[in-house]
Amino acid sequence: MKNPTYFEKAQAVWDELSALLDKGRRVGARGLTAEELARLDRLYRLTTIHLAQVRLRTTNQALIERLNRLVARAHSFIYVAPRQNPLSRAAHFYAVGFARTVARTWRYHLAAFVLFAAGALAAYWGTLNDTLTAYALLGDDIRLPGASVEQLESVLRSNREWDGAEKFQFASFLLTHNTKVGFTAFALGVFCGIPTVFLMLINGGLLGAFAAVHHTHGVSTEMWAWILVHGITELTAIMLCGGAGFMLGMAVLRPRHATRAQSLVVAGREAFRIVLGVVPMFVLAGIIESYVRQSHLPVTGRLIFAASTAIFWAAYFRMGAYLEARDREECAELTPRDL
């Protein structure tokens, strides 16, 4: 114990956490302010780090037991007591927790995006140079290189006269389909991530071939207005599911200091939070695709709407990255160097 400065800072964290837990026991979780609850969560995270450090670098059993009891109290208060109010827990997760989980696991989602983009670019280039690429990817879709401009435009403008019941039914179908695609990309990641790689490439390839067909016929602007109005949300959700799948795959390939089963359990918890987070995104994408895309909104309006969704999701996930970075900086300030 050679660094009193560290322990003075750490002791302040432990004392503050203990005081907040004492207050929470008296007044309940609802009796704490939003700032106190957020502070308690940060102090809990810091104390768990301190406990891990103390276990590795000291033999002071009294201190280890004290911190273990404090962490257990905090864990019970945060993760057990709030279960009495599941709506509040869910609201907090979707408001903050989901974005922070994405920020913590950004490398996996970046890998999914790179693969999706690679598939899209390869299919786009391949379709421009050989129309058989589009036929191979798009199958019997009417939107193929042999279609006329009128046929392509008619599909983009079709079904705008649907009534509310038809749009609701279509939105339900889209939710089921998109969720199936996303969850498949996640679940198959357990097979070393290989199926997820192919799913990201294929989904990107479908978009690339689709875009190339419309580009060669001179209807790119309307096509992008048709795709992006819902695609920003939908494709982001699919790539996040792909990232969650890669988390499972990496846990199998590189379990590090744990067994594969243990590593998979740890990665699975974090990946499952991603999957829970994307469910509302799929719901929103289905609603947008059914009610906004299948509307008489002009091309300019559709592009503005798409840009708005892009700004919203960028701001949301940037907020999560900021909160994660803030906590890492605070943890770094309390890192012991001379235990």
TORVOMI-422676 format. One record per residue: residue in one letter; x, y, z of N, C-alpha, C in turn. Coordinates in steps of 0.02 Angstrom, whole numbers, plus 32768, in hexadecimal, padded with zeros to 4 digits. Layout:
<nodes>
AXYZXYZXYZ
...
</nodes>
This chain:
<nodes>
M802A7FC58000800080008000802C803E8000
K8048804F7FC7807A80837FC4805F80C57FA8
N802180C77F96800881027F747FCD811F7F9A
P7FDA81487FCD7FA281647FF47F74818F7FCB
T7F8F81AF7F987F6481DA7F6E7F2D81B27F4D
Y7F3F81787F347F0D814D7F157ED881387F48
F7EEE81227F827EBE81097FB37E9481417FD0
E7EAE817C7FD47E8581B47FEA7E4C81C07FB8
K7E5C81BE7F777E2881C77F447DF8818C7F45
A7E1381507F497DE881157F497DBB81137F86
Q7DD781257FBF7DAF81257FFD7D7481567FF7
A7D7F818E7FD67D4881BE7FCC7D1181A07FA2
V7D2581797F6F7CF481577F457CCC81257F6D
W7CEF80FC7F957CCC80C97FBC7C9D80E77FEF
D7CB5811D80107C8B813D80437C4D815B8023
E7C56817B7FE97C1C819A7FC77BEB81647FB0
L7C05812C7F967BD980F67F817BB380D97FBC
S7BD580CF7FF47BB580B5802F7B7F80E38048
A7B8C812480477B5B8155805E7B1D81558031
L7B2781507FEF7AEE814E7FC17AC5810E7FCB
L7AE880D77FD87AC480987FE47A9C809B8025
D7AB980BA80577A9480C380967A5580ED808B
K7A5C812280657A22814C805779EF8126802E
G7A0781007FFD79D980D97FD379B380A57FFC
R79D48088802E79B280578058797A80788081
R798680B78094795480DB80BD791980F28093
V7927810F805878F28130803178DE81087FF4
G790380D37FE478F380AC7FA8791080CC7F6A
A791080A67F32792D80BF7EF4790780FD7EDB
R78C580FE7EE7789E81387ED078AC81767EF7
G78C9816E7F3378D881A87F5B791981CB7F48
L794081AB7F1C797E81C97F05797181F27EC5
T799582287EBE798D82517E8379AE822F7E48
A79A182477E0C79C0822B7DD07A0B82337DD3
E7A22826C7DED7A6A82777DF27A8A82477E24
E7A6782397E5B7A82820A7E8D7A8481C37E71
L7A5181B07E4C7A51816D7E2E7A8981657DFB
A7A9381997DD37ACA81967DA27B0D81947DC5
R7B1481BB7DFA7B5281BC7E207B5F81787E41
L7B29815A7E5B7B3181197E7B7B4980E57E49
D7B2E80E87E0D7B4380B97DD97B8D80C17DC9
R7BA480FE7DC37BEB810B7DB47C1880F57DED
L7C0381037E2B7C2B80EF7E657C2F80A37E6A
Y7BF880827E5A7BF880387E5A7C2B801D7E28
R7C2B80397DEC7C5A80227DB97CA3802D7DD0
L7CB080667DED7CF480757E057D0880447E3C
T7CDA80377E6A7CEB800B7EA27CF87FC47E8B
T7CD47FAC7E587CE17F697E3E7D287F657E21
I7D3D7F9C7E017D817F9E7DE77DB37F9E7E20
H7DA57FC47E547DD27FC57E8E7DD87F7F7EAD
L7D9F7F5D7EB27D9F7F1A7ECF7DCB7EEB7EA7
A7DC57EEE7E647DEE7EC27E3A7E387ED37E42
Q7E487F137E467E8E7F287E4E7EAA7F127E91
V7E837F1A7EC57E9A7F087F087EA57EBC7F0D
R7E797E967EEF7E807E4D7EF17EC07E367ECE
L7ED27E597E977F0D7E457E717F4E7E5C7E91
R7F4D7E957EB47F8C7EB57EC77F997EB87F12
T7F6A7EA07F3B7F777EA27F837F617E5F7FA2
T7F757E557FE07F5F7E1C80087F377E328044
N7F1E7E6F80427EF87E8C807A7EB17E708078
Q7EA57E39809A7E657E1880977E2D7E4280B5
A7E3E7E6980E77E0B7E9381067DF07EC780D4
L7E1E7EE480AF7E097F15807D7DE27EF38045
I7DF97EB980307DD67E947FFB7D8F7E838010
E7D877E6B804D7D457E5980657D187E97806C
R7D357ECE80827D0E7F0B80897CF47F228045
L7D207F2380137D0B7F397FD07CDA7F077FB1
N7CE47EC77FBF7CB77E957FA47C707E9F7FBF
R7C6B7EAF80007C297EBC801E7C0A7EFA8000
L7C337F2E7FF67C197F6D7FDA7C017F637F93
V7C277F3E7F6B7C137F317F267BD37F077F25
A7BCF7ED67F517B937EAC7F537B557ED57F66
R7B5D7F037F957B257F2E7FA87B0E7F597F6D
A7B407F757F4B7B2F7FA17F127B0F7F797ED9
H7B297F3E7ECC7B0D7F147E977AC47F027EA8
S7AB87EF07EE67A757EDE7EFB7A457F197EF4
F7A5C7F547F067A317F8F7F027A227FA17EBA
I7A557F9E7E8F7A4C7FB37E4A7A267F807E20
Y7A377F407E297A1D7F0E7DFB79E57EE37E18
V79DB7EE67E5979A57EBE7E77796A7EEA7E8B
A79787F1D7EB279417F487EC8791B7F697E8F
P793D7F817E5A79187FA17E2378E87F727DFF
R78EF7F317E0878C27F037DE678797F0E7DFB
Q78717F307E34782D7F3F7E49780D7F727E1A
N78357F947DF3781B7FC57DC4783A7FB87D7F
P78257F847D5D78447F717D1D783D7FA67CE8
L78097FCE7CE9780180027CB7783880367CBC
S784A80487CFA788080787D0378C3805C7CEB
R78CE801C7CFA790C7FFC7CE3790F7FFA7C97
A78D87FE97C7878D67FE67C2F78E1802B7C11
A78C1805E7C2F78C880A27C16791080B97C1B
H793080AA7C54797680BE7C5D79A4809A7C2B
F7996805A7C1F79BF80347BF079BB80527BAA
Y797E805F7B93797780797B4E798C80C27B49
A798980E77B80799D812D7B7E79E981347B7F
V7A0B81087BA57A5381107BAF7A7980CE7BA6
G7A6080997BC57A86805B7BC87A96803C7B85
F7A66803D7B577A7280207B157AA980457AF0
A7AA680877AF17ADA80AE7ACF7B1F80A27AED
R7B22809A7B2E7B62808D7B4F7B7C80487B3E
T7B5080177B397B657FD47B257B827FD47ADF
V7B627FF77AB27B7C7FFD7A6E7BC0801E7A6E
A7BC880527A977C0980747A9B7C3F80477AB5
R7C2F801D7AE77C617FEF7B037C777FBA7AD1
T7C4B7FA97AA27C587F727A747C5E7F8A7A2C
W7C747FC87A237C727FE779E07C9D7FC379AD
R7CD27FA279C37CFD7F8179927CD87F4A796C
Y7CAE7F25798F7C887EEF796E7C567F0C793C
H7C377F43794E7C067F6179207C297F8178E4
L7C657F9C78EF7C8B7FB678B87C9D7F7E7887
A7CAF7F4478A27CBE7F0A78777C817EF7784D
A7C467EF8786D7C097EE778487BFC7F1B7811
F7C077F5A78207BFD7F8F77EE7C2E7F8777B4
V7C6D7F7977C37C9F7F71778E7C8D7F387760
L7C777F00777C7C637EC777537C257ED77729
F7BF57EF877487BB87F0B77237BCB7F3A76E9
A7BF57F6C76F77C097F9B76C37C317F78768C
A7C5D7F4976A07C847F24766F7C577EFC7641
G7C257EDB765E7BF67EB576357BCF7EE27606
A7BBB7F1D761E7B957F4B75F47BBF7F6575BA
L7BFE7F7875C97C297F9375947C3B7F5D7561
A7C487F2075797C597EEA754B7C1E7EDA751D
A7BE27ED875397BA77EC875107B977F0174E0
Y7BA17F3F74F77B957F7974CB7BC47F77748F
W7C047F6D749E7C367F6B74687C297F2E743B
G7C187EF5745A7C0C7EB974337BD07EC17405
T7B9A7EE0741C7B5E7EEA73F37B6C7F1973B9
L7B947F4D73C57BA57F7B738F7BCD7F597358
N7BF57F28736B7C217F06733B7C047EC57320
D7BD57EA773447BB77E69732E7B717E63734D
T7B3D7E6A73237AF97E6A733D7AE57E29735E
L7B0A7DF373507AFA7DB473717B027DB873BD
T7B2C7DE773D47B347DF1741C7AF27E03743C
A7ACE7E31741D7A8D7E4674387A5B7E0D7436
Y7A5B7DE674007A2D7DAE73FC7A3C7D7A7432
A7A7C7D7074407A907D4074737A7A7D5674B9
L7A7E7D9774C67A6E7DB075087A247DBE7512
L7A047DDC74E179BF7DF274E8798C7DBD74D4
G79A27D8774B579757D5174A5793F7D657473
D79007D57748578C97D65745778A87DA97463
D78CB7DD5748678B07E18749278A67E3C744F
I78707E63744B78627E87740C78967EBD73FF
R78B87ED3743578E97F0A742E792D7EEE741C
L79327EDA73DC796F7EBB73C179887EE57386
P79C57ED8736F79E17F00733879B47F0272FA
G798C7ECF72EF79617ECE72B379217EF772BA
A79137F1172F578D67F38730078DC7F7C72DE
S78A47F9872CD78A37FDB72AF78A1801072E6
V78AE804E72D378AB808573037865808A7320
E7832808272F677ED8086730D77DD80507341
Q77F78014733677EB7FDE7366780C7FED73AA
L784A800573A7786D801573E57849804D740C
E7835808173E8781280B8740877CE80A37423
S77AC80777400776A80627417776F803B7458
V77A48014746077AE7FEF749F77BD802074D8
L77E7805174CA77F9808274FE77BC80AA7514
R778B80B374E8775080DC74F8771280B37507
S771A8072750D76E08046751576C78046755D
N7688803275657669802675A67662806575D2
R7664809E75B3765B80DC75DA761280E975EA
E75E680C475CB759E80CE75D77583809E760C
W75AE8077762B75988048765E7573806D7696
D7541804B76B4751F806876ED75468056772D
G752D806D77667550806377A57559801A77B7
A75267FF177AA752A7FAA77BC75607F877793
E75657F96775375977F77772875DD7F8C773D
K75E57FCB774F76277FE37765763A7FC377A7
F760A7FBB77D376197F9B7814762E7F527809
Q760C7F2F77DE761E7EEA77CF76647EE677B0
F76737F14778476B57F16776476EB7F257798
A76DC7F5377C6770D7F6377FB771A7F267827
S76E77EFF783576EF7EC2785E771B7E8F7839
F77107E8977F877397E5B77D077827E7277D0
L778D7EB277C777D17ECC77C577F47EC27808
L77D07ECD783F77EE7EC2788178047E7A7889
T77DA7E4B787577EC7E05787B78287DF4784F
H78277E0C7811785E7DFC77E278A07E1A77F9
N78A07E5B780B78DE7E7C781E78FA7E5F785F
T78CD7E50788E78E47E3378CD79047DEE78C0
K78E77DC8789379027D86788379487D8D7866
V79517DBD783879937DC7781A79C67DDC784F
G79B37E0C787979E17E2478AD79F27DF078E0
F79C07DCC78F979CD7D9A792B79F47D5F7910
T79EB7D5078CF7A137D1A78B07A5C7D2E78AE
A7A6A7D6D789C7AAF7D85789A7ACE7D8278E0
F7AA67D8E79137ABF7D8B79587ACB7D43796E
A7A977D1979677A9B7CD679837AD07CAB7961
L7AD77CB2791F7B077C8878FB7B4F7C9D7907
G7B587CD579297B9C7CEB793A7BC07CB97967
V7B9A7C90798B7BB97C5F79B87BE47C2E7991
F7BD77C2679507C007BF979277C3D7C1F790D
C7C647C37793C7CA27C5C792E7C977C9A7904
G7C597CB278FF7C4A7CEF78DA7C487CE7788F
I7C567CAA78767C5A7CA0782D7C177CAC780A
P7BDF7C8F78227B9F7C9E78007B8E7CE87801
T7BA07D0A78367B917D52783B7BB87D797806
V7BF57D6377F97C1C7D8377C47BF77D7E7781
F7BDF7D4377717BBB7D3A77327B7A7D627730
L7B567D6577687B187D8B776A7B247DD5775E
M7B597DF0777C7B697E3777717B7B7E447728
L7BA37E17770B7BB77E1F76C57B7B7E197696
I7B4F7DE876A37B167DDE76777AE57E18767C
N7AD67E2F76B97AA77E6776C07AC37EA676A0
G7B047EB076A77B237EE876847B217EDF7639
G7B2B7EA176237B287E9375DB7AE47EA075BD
L7AAE7E9075E17A6B7E9E75C97A617EE975BE
L7A797F1175ED7A727F5975E67A9C7F7275AC
G7AD97F5975A57B057F6F756F7AEA7F5F752B
A7AD07F2275217AB37F0F74E17A757F3874D2
F7A4B7F4175057A0D7F6974FE7A1E7FB074E8
A7A517FCE75087A64801274F87A81801774B1
A7AA87FE5749D7AC77FE6745B7A927FE27424
V7A5F7FB8742D7A2A7FB273FB7A077FF573F1
H79F68016742879D4805674227A02808D7408
H7A42808974197A7280BB74017A7880B873B5
T7A7D807C739B7A86807573527A47808B732C
H7A0E808E734E79D080A4732E79C180ED733D
G79EC810F736279E48156736F79AE816873A2
V799F813B73D1796D814B7404798B8146744A
S79C9815C745079ED8155749079CE817E74C8
T79BE81BD74BA79A681EA74EF796681CF750E
E793681BC74E478F781A275007902815F7524
M79328137750A794080F8752B795C81037571
W798D8131757879AA813F75B97977815E75E8
A794B818775CE791681A375F878E8816B7611
W78DE813975E878B3810075F978D580D3762C
I791780C97624793D809C7650794D80BD7693
L796A80F976927986811676CE7952812D7700
V7915813A76E978E38153771878D981227752
H78DD80E1774478D980B0777A791B808B7783
G7946808C774F79838064775079B6807B7784
I79B880BC779379E780D477C579DD80AE7807
T799F80A9781C798F8087785B7996803B7853
E79798020781E79787FD8781579BD7FBA780B
L79E57FD877DF7A277FBC77D27A567FC6780D
T7A4E7FFD78317A768006786E7A677FCF78A0
A7A277FBF78A87A147F8A78D77A317F4778C1
I7A2F7F3878807A4A7EF978687A957EF57873
M7AB87F2B78687B017F2B78737B127F2578BE
L7AE87F4278E87AF37F3A79307AEA7EF17945
C7AB87ECF79277AAF7E8879347AEB7E61791A
G7B067E7578E17B437E5578C87B7D7E5E78F8
G7B847E9A79147BB87EA679457BAF7E7A7982
A7B717E7179997B637E4579D27B777DFD79C1
G7B6A7DE979837B7E7DA6796E7BCA7D9E796F
F7BED7DD2795A7C377DCE795C7C517DCB79A3
M7C2D7DE979D27C417DE37A187C407D9B7A2F
L7C0B7D777A1C7C077D307A2D7C3E7D087A0A
G7C4A7D1879CB7C7D7CF579A67CC27CFF79C3
M7CD27D3D79D77D137D4A79F57D1B7D287A39
A7CE47D227A5E7CE77CFF7A9E7CF97CB67A95
V7CE37C997A5D7CF37C537A4F7D3B7C4D7A35
L7D4F7C7B7A097D917C7779EB7DC97C8B7A1B
R7DBC7CBF7A457DEF7CD97A727DD37CE07AB8
P7DCD7CAA7ADD7DB17CB07B217DDF7CD07B53
R7E1D7CDD7B407E4F7CFD7B6A7E5C7CD47BA9
H7E517CF37BE57E647CD27C237E2C7CA87C41
A7DF57CA07C1D7DBD7C797C357DB17C3E7C06
T7D867C107C1B7D727BDA7BEE7D447BF87BB8
R7D3B7BD27B837D0E7BEB7B4E7CC77BF57B67
A7CB17BC87B927C6D7BCE7BAD7C677C0D7BD7
Q7C987C1B7C017C967C577C2B7C9A7C967C01
S7CC77C957BCF7CCE7CCF7BA37C8E7CDC7B7C
L7C6D7CA67B687C2F7CAC7B417BF77CC87B6D
V7BF57CB67BAC7BC27CD07BD97BCC7D1B7BE2
V7C0A7D307BED7C187D787BF67C077D9F7BB7
A7C1E7D877B7D7C0F7DAA7B3E7BC57DA77B2F
G7BA47D707B417B5D7D697B347B337D9C7B58
R7B467DAD7B957B217DDF7BBB7B237E227B97
E7B5E7E357B827B657E767B607B437E747B1B
A7B4B7E3D7AF87B2C7E377AB67AE07E387ABB
F7AC67E187AEF7A7D7E167AF77A617E5B7B04
R7A887E857B267A727ECA7B307A6C7EEF7AED
I7A9A7EE07AC07A957EFD7A7D7A557EE67A5A
V7A487EA57A5E7A0C7E8A7A3D79CD7EA87A5A
L79CA7EAF7A9C79907ED07ABB79897F187AA2
G79C27F397A9A79C07F7F7A8579A77F897A3E
V79B57F587A1279A17F6279CC79587F5379BF
V79367F3279EE78F07F2179E378C67F6079D4
P78CB7F9579FD78A57FD179EC78BA7FF079A9
M78FA7FE6799679108000795678ED7FDB791D
F78E57F9A792478C07F7478F178777F8878EF
V785A7F94792A78147FAB792C780E7FEE7908
L783B801C79187839805E78F97844805A78AE
A7874803078997881802978527844800E782D
G78217FDE784C77E57FC3782C77AE7FF77825
I77A680207859777480557856778580887820
I77C4809C781E77DA80CD77EC77D180B177A5
E77E68072779D77E28054775A779B804D7742
S776D803F777077288034775D770180757756
Y770C80A5778476E380E177857704811E7764
V7746812077637768815A7745777F814976FE
R77A1811076F777B780FE76B3777C80F37684
Q774780D3769D770D80C5767376DB81007677
S76F6813C767376CB8178767676DA81A37638
H76B781DA763376C1820875FA76F5823E760A
L771C8233763D77508263764F7780826A7614
P779082A875FF77BC82B075C57804829B75D4
V782C8296759F7871827F75A6789782AB75D7
T789082ED75D178B5831A75FE78A1830E7646
G786183067652784A82F97696786582B776B2
R78698285768778838245769C78CD824A76AF
L78F3826F7687793B827776957945829F76D5
I791B82D176E1792082F7771F791082CA775B
F78DC82A1775378CA82737789790382437796
A792182287761795981F977697994821B778C
A79A38259777979D9827D779979CB828977E3
S798B829577F3797882A07838798382617862
T797182287846797D81EA786B79C881DC7874
A79EF81EC78427A3881E378477A55820F787E
I7A3E824D78817A56827B78B47A42826378F9
F7A03824B78FF79EB8233793F7A1681F97959
W7A2181C5792F7A46818B79457A8F819D7952
A7AAB81CA79297AF181DF79357AF782027978
A7AC8822E79887AC9825179C87ABF82217A03
Y7A9281F179FA7A8381C17A2F7AC081967A40
F7AE0817B7A0D7B1A81507A1A7B5781797A2E
R7B5A81B77A177B9181E37A2D7B8A81F27A77
M7B4D81FA7A8F7B4182057AD67B5B81C97AFE
G7B4D818C7AE77B6681517B097BB1814F7B0B
A7BD281617AD37C1B81627AD17C3781967B01
Y7C1681CF7B067C2D82047B357C2981EB7B7D
L7BF281CC7B907BEA81B47BD57C1D817E7BE5
E7C2A81527BB67C5D811E7BC17CA2813C7BC8
A7CB2816C7B9E7CF4818D7BA17CFC81B27BE3
R7CC781D27BF97CCB81F77C397CDA81C97C73
D7CBA818F7C747CC781607CAA7D0D81427CA6
R7D2581367C697D69811C7C627D9C814E7C7C
E7D91818D7C6E7DBF81C07C867DC081C47CD2
E7D8481BD7CF07D8181BF7D397DA381827D57
C7D9B81497D367DBD810D7D4E7E0881137D49
A7E2081327D137E68813A7D087E8781647D3E
E7E6181957D567E7C81C17D8A7E87819B7DCC
L7E6381647DD67E67813E7E147E8E80FE7E0D
T7EB280F67DD67ED980B87DCB7F1680B77DF9
P7F1E80847E227F5880807E4E7F96806B7E27
R7FCC808D7E35800A807D7E11803E805B7E3F
D803680627E80806A80497EAD804D801E7EE4
L801A7FF57ED680007FC97F0980367F977F1E
</nodes>
